[in-house]
Amino acid sequence: MEKLVITGGVPLKGNVDISGAKNSVLAILAGTLLVNGECRIENIPDISDVSVILSMIECFGAKIGRPDKHTIVVDAKDITYAVPDYELVRRIRGSYYLIGALLSRFRKAEIAMPGGCNFGSRPIDQHIKGFTALGAAVDDSRGVIKATAENLTGVSVYLDKVSVGATINIMLAACKAEGVTVIENAAREPHIVDMANFLNAMGANIKGAGTNRVKIKGVTDMKGGTYQIIPDQIEAGTFMIAAAATGGDVLIRNVIPKHMESLTAKLIEAGAKVTELDDAIRVEGTGKLKATNVQTMPYPGFPTDLQPQMVALLTVAEGLSVMVEGVWDNRFQYTDELIRMGAKINAAGKMATIQSVPTLYGAPVKATDLRGGAAVVIAGLMAEGTTEVSNITLIDRGYEKFEEKLRALGAKIERVEE
Ligand code: EPU
């Protein structure tokens, strides 16, 4: 087992390049199963979740090439139906995209209940609502989701809850359905737009992605092509927060500044200087950080996946901050780790109050989940003394070369065997 050892107190300085979006790549790789030809996907992040979804795609007999670390070529022309391994499916949340993809390609799918980070209950009723509306019969009564359809027919589906996963999964199932499907109250996250752009580049006909009304006109065939994944909004945000939290000066390159607007606004409120450039953002510390209230929401609101990192910053932002988690029921487990480092946080249900302390102190802590792991690393960078972060395979799920990128910015951080 490996851990990260961080000696805090060094302001981050320099340039960092952001990798391709984790939450796009999982959906896009599942989407290659719809395509009757070769898909070349560029700007792939080198993270462990990608290996997991690739192993699943291989089990259908897809041909996979990796001309370089950041490019994957998938040819799913001759795939055959299979049931992916239960243990693999349980490792990541994104495996649920195989249901939409397999339904589209084979009119049947059998997938174990997907895993992923534990934020309380993570129902998939809205995915099932969409598949059923399209004409599939779905049974999820035995820990496995089984879906079958004679035909998939375009329909209007209203999502009772704004869901990234359900929006993408219904898009997948509807791409080759007969007629037009409309998703009302759709999620608008950048990776929804990315997924629609990928599917369109491969031959689908999707309009309105990025608004709350997505229209998918079924096509008979998708032939393949080349597509480049967008930069990771959450990785970019993590580095922006780390720069502000350490009072540093970092140019975060290969980002889409529009995707960062909610965070930019909050960092400015908290006292950092943020400058937007064409495809980069510069974040500078300006001395003292100030308390700020934040509520997470679906895009374009403040992303839930940046909530833990922002709370790490707020631990030393002068005054009392309130963080309201508006997406997940239980996303404050990591706060116990920050409390070990001296933070004063009171988390109950969907709200946490954070009373500032003058400094955090290094301590042995663990990553409780992917973004909670990023939060304790940021806390370690801010803290006096040495922090040891264990359970870092959770961080490796979603951050490419996290400690190497931080080290290049001057951080004292090492990966060592426990
Ligand atoms: N929900 C339902 N029913 C559903 C689906 C969702 O009630 O059928 C609820 C959830 O319980 C939650 C809310 O709707 O309260 C939003 O869930 P959503 O479906 O949008 O989340 P997801 O698609 O399962 C993705 C990301 C998460 C990110 C959320 C929200 C992937 C693989 N995961 O999850 O990313 O937190 O959207 O933006 O794309 C992460 O990267 O660390 C991560 C957890």
Residues whose N, C-alpha, C, O or C-beta is under 5 A from the ligand:
A	BS01	EPU	N23 R93 G94 S121 R122 P123 I124 D125 Q126 H127 K161 V162 S163 V164 G165 A166 T304 D305 V327 W328 L370 R371
